[in-house]
Amino acid sequence: EALRPILDEVQQREAIFKSLGVSSLKEHNARSKAPLPFLVLIIDEAAFIPKEAETLIVDLVARCGAFGVHPVIATQRPDAEIMNGLLRANLSTRIALPVSSPGESRVVLNQTGAEKLPKQPGRLLMVWGARLIEAQAFQVELDRPLPSSAQSPVTQLNPDERRLVQAAMKQCEGFFKIKE
C-alpha cells in the first residue's frame, strides 16, 4: 500500500514520456511546458521490508531513475538477505558508514573497508562512478525542534537556507554534484 503512490507516479510518467518520445526526466523537462520534479523514494530500515514487497521495490529501483525518482534505501545492519543482489546492482551509488565486519562492508560496497573507518559521526565510504571514495558528511544543527507534522525538508529550512538549496538544485539540474 505504501508503494502504490510511487508506482502510480512512475506509471504516469512512463506514459507521458512515451507520448512525448523521451526517455529521461531531463529530456522531458527540456521539451515540456509542464516540467516534472525529481522525487526521492526513501526506504528506511530495509530489514523490515515485507517479503511480498521486495520484488516491487527491486522493479521500482531498476526503472524509476529514468523517470526522475531516485531511491535512498537505508539499513542499520546490512546483510545479503536484506540487500539482495538485484537491488544492489541497481543502486549505482552506495554509502557505508562504519560497520562492524568486512562482510557487512562487502554487502553494501562489494568490497571491504567500511569496517576500518574511524568511529566518528558522518565518516563514510561510498561507491561513486565505480570508485571507492572516503568522505565526511556534514551535520546540520537545528536551532529549533522539527515540527511534529510531516513536512517536506524544504519547508523546514529558513528562507536563506531554502534559497541556497533551490539555487544549488537549479545550478546542478536537480543533483548535488560531488567533487573530490
N, C-alpha and C positions, 0 to 999 in steps of 0.2 A: 504494500500500500504506500509506503513512504517513497518508493522509487517511481510510482506512477506519474507524478507531475513531470519529473525529468525525462522519463521515457516519452511521454506525450510531447514535450517540448522538442526532443530530438527528432521524433517522427514528423512534427510540423515543419521543422527546419529542413529536414530531408526532402519533403515535398516542395517547399519553397525553392530550395537550391536546384532541384531537378527542373522545376518550371522555368527558372532563370538560366539554366545551363551552367551553373557554377559548382565548384567542388570544395570551396572553403568559405569560412566566415569573412575572411579578408576580401575575397573576390565578391562575395555578396554585398558587403558594405560599400565597396567601390562602385558597384553598379546600381544599387538600390537607393531609392529616395527614403526608405524606412530602414535605417541600419539597425542591426540586432546587437545587443550587448553580449560581451563574454560572460559566461556563467561558470561558477565553481561548484562542483559536486563534492561535498565534504562528508567522508565516512569516518567517524571517529570510533576507535576501538573495533577494528576489523575482526577481532576474535569473536564478537557477538553477532556477526552476520549469519542469519539463518541459512541452513544448507540449501533451502529451496530458492534463495535469492542469489546464490553465488553465480549461477550461470548468467542471470540477467546482468549482474554487476560486471562480469567479465565482458559480456557483449557491449554494454554501455561504454566501458573504458576503451575497448578496442575501436569503436567507431565514433564516439562522441567528440573527439578532439577536432575533427574537421568541421563540426557544427558549432564550434566555439564553446564547448562545455569541457572544462578541464577538471579531472579528478584529483582530490587530495585524500589519500587513504592513510590512516594512522593506526598504529597498534603499540601497546606497551610491551608486549612480549612476542617478537617475531618468530614464527616457526613455519616450516614448509607447508603444513596443513592450512594455516591461515592465509599465507601469501602463496597461492598455488602458482605454478609456472606460467600458465596462460595470463594470469593477472599481472605478474611481474614483467613478462615480456612486453606488455602494452603500456607499462609505466616508464616513459623514457627518462624521467628524472627521478632518482630515488635518493632519499636522505636518511642517514642513520645518525642518531645521537649516540653517546656512549652506550655500549651493550656489554653484557657480562661474558659472552663467549664468542669465539671465532665462528661458530655455527650460526649464531644469530646475525652476525655481520654478513655472512655469506647469503643468508635468506634475503636480506634487504639489498645488498650491494653486489651480490655474486662474487664477492671476494672478502678476505679478512681485512682488518684494520680498525673497524669501529670499536673493537674491544680494547684497543690501545689508546684511544682518545683520552685526554685529561678529563677528569670528572668535574668540569666547570660548566655552569649553565650556558647553553647555547652553542657549545663546541660540537661540530658535526663533520661528517664526511658525506660527500654527495657524488653520485654518478651524473656527470653533465657532459653531453657530447661524447660519450664513450670514454671519458676520462674521469679519474678519481681526484676529487678536489677536497682539501680540508678547508673549512671556513668557520667563521664565528658569526652566529646570528645575533642580531641586536635585540635588546629588550626594551619594551615600552613601559614606562612608569605612568600609571594613570593618577592624575591628581584628584580624581573624583570616582566614586564607585560606578560600576557599569549599571545601566538601567535594568530593572528586573524583567521588563518586557523584551521580546525578541525584536531586535532592530538590526538593520544592515550595518556592517562596520563603518561605512562612510558616514552614517548619521551619528555615530558615536564620537566622531572627530570634531574638534573645534573648527571654526571657519578657516583659519590659516592652514591647519593640517589637511582639511578637506581640499582646499585649493592646490596644495602641494601634491597630494595624491592624484587629483584629477589631471594636473599638468603632466605629471610623470606618466600616467596611463596614456594620455594623448600622445605625448612625445614617443612613447615606446609601443604604440599601436596595441595597447591593451596588456602588454607584458612588461614586467620589470626585468630588464636585461642584467645579467650577472657578469661582472668583469673580474678578472683575477687581480 
